[in-house]
Amino acid sequence: MNGLHQACITRRSITNNDPRLVVSAGWMPDMGFIPGALVQYLPEPDGITFVLCDENISKYSALLHATKEKGGLLLSVYHYRDGPQLCLSAGQQLTRAGFAYGDKLLARYEYGLIRIRKLPHNTVLLSGSHIIGPWLPDCGFTPDAVLGWLPNPG
């Protein structure tokens, strides 16, 4: 099972605009992201990745060292209100990865992996809308493709 999830970069508080990322969704337990699970945060040139590291860890210190060498952090999933939540409030980590307060994100998830990418600022994501027609494949739209709408800047 895999899927897509919409998110955005929030801020730490009303008076602190340091970026903060919170991932909280009903699909997380099915993907292995349960409270207490160990997760590796890794920055990438075009986004970030969360990798589940909760199984078959030979040595925690070796995992921590390898993660830090890649510019990442080790985090834990925790239980918040209605379910699991993954929170990255290390503003410097998010800023270095190119994220800022208000950025719109798209996350692709599968078991043990969440990849997050920033969307252009003028992107509007359609949720619950359907576009149907036999001409879609001729225009490059395949099953499970994501459609983003970019408004005319003029």
Secondary structure, DSSP 8 states (H G I E B T S, - for coil): -EEEEEEE-EEEETTEEEEEEEE--TTTGGGT--TT-EEEEEEETTEEEEEE--S--S-HHHHHHHHHHTT-EEEE-EEETTEEEEEE--HHHHHHTT--TT-EEEEEEETTEEEEEE--TT-EE--S-----TTTGGGT--TT---EE-----
